[in-house]
Amino acid sequence: MGDDADKQRLYWRCRRGMLELDELLQDFVAREYARLDVREQQAFHALLCLPDQELLACLLQQQTPTDGELVHVITRIRQSYQP
């Protein structure tokens, strides 16, 4: 993802209105998104389509998606987070 406009749009999509989600997602985009392969990037975009409460539950391991690609990306997000 080399285009600045694309990156800004992605950051905007990561703004969820919940501080916890904003921090997790925006931090991940800044640190790791460029390292994802195409399938992982697609899974990340699919993850952003989840409702906020469901997304937060997945990231906090209170809920597990059935899609293995989503589980993989959630794991990467959790591993990359450094408070």
C-alpha positions as CSV (number, residue, x, y, z in Angstrom):
1,M,0.0,0.0,0.0
2,G,2.1,2.9,-1.3
3,D,-0.5,5.5,-2.0
4,D,-0.9,8.1,0.7
5,A,-4.6,8.6,-0.2
6,D,-5.3,4.9,0.2
7,K,-3.5,4.8,3.5
8,Q,-5.5,7.8,4.8
9,R,-8.8,6.2,3.7
10,L,-7.7,3.0,5.6
11,Y,-6.9,5.1,8.7
12,W,-10.3,6.7,8.5
13,R,-12.0,3.3,8.3
14,C,-10.2,2.3,11.4
15,R,-11.7,5.2,13.3
16,R,-14.6,3.4,15.0
17,G,-15.6,5.8,17.7
18,M,-14.4,3.5,20.4
19,L,-11.0,4.4,21.7
20,E,-9.9,0.8,22.2
21,L,-10.7,-0.1,18.6
22,D,-9.2,3.1,17.3
23,E,-5.9,2.4,19.1
24,L,-5.7,-1.3,18.1
25,L,-6.6,-0.8,14.5
26,Q,-4.7,2.4,13.7
27,D,-1.6,1.1,15.5
28,F,-1.8,-2.1,13.4
29,V,-2.2,-0.2,10.2
30,A,0.8,2.0,11.0
31,R,3.1,-0.9,12.0
32,E,2.0,-4.0,10.2
33,Y,-0.5,-3.5,7.4
34,A,2.1,-3.0,4.7
35,R,3.6,-6.4,5.6
36,L,0.4,-8.3,5.1
37,D,-0.1,-10.3,1.9
38,V,-3.1,-9.8,-0.3
39,R,-5.3,-12.4,1.4
40,E,-4.5,-11.0,4.8
41,Q,-5.2,-7.4,3.6
42,Q,-8.6,-8.6,2.3
43,A,-9.3,-10.3,5.6
44,F,-8.4,-7.0,7.4
45,H,-10.9,-5.1,5.2
46,A,-13.5,-7.8,6.0
47,L,-12.8,-7.4,9.7
48,L,-13.5,-3.7,9.4
49,C,-17.0,-4.5,8.1
50,L,-17.9,-6.1,11.4
51,P,-20.1,-4.1,13.8
52,D,-18.0,-2.4,16.6
53,Q,-19.1,-4.6,19.4
54,E,-18.5,-7.8,17.5
55,L,-15.1,-6.5,16.3
56,L,-14.1,-5.6,19.9
57,A,-15.3,-9.0,21.2
58,C,-13.2,-10.7,18.6
59,L,-10.1,-8.7,19.4
60,L,-10.6,-9.3,23.1
61,Q,-11.0,-13.1,22.5
62,Q,-14.6,-13.1,23.8
63,Q,-15.8,-14.2,20.4
64,T,-14.2,-16.2,17.6
65,P,-15.0,-15.7,13.9
66,T,-15.7,-18.8,11.9
67,D,-13.5,-17.5,9.0
68,G,-9.9,-18.7,9.6
69,E,-8.4,-15.7,7.7
70,L,-10.1,-13.4,10.1
71,V,-8.8,-15.3,13.1
72,H,-5.3,-15.1,11.6
73,V,-5.5,-11.3,11.1
74,I,-7.0,-10.9,14.6
75,T,-4.1,-12.8,16.0
76,R,-1.6,-10.6,14.1
77,I,-3.4,-7.4,15.4
78,R,-3.2,-8.7,19.0
79,Q,0.4,-9.7,18.7
80,S,1.5,-6.3,17.2
81,Y,-0.3,-4.2,19.8
82,Q,2.1,-2.4,22.2
83,P,0.4,-0.2,24.7
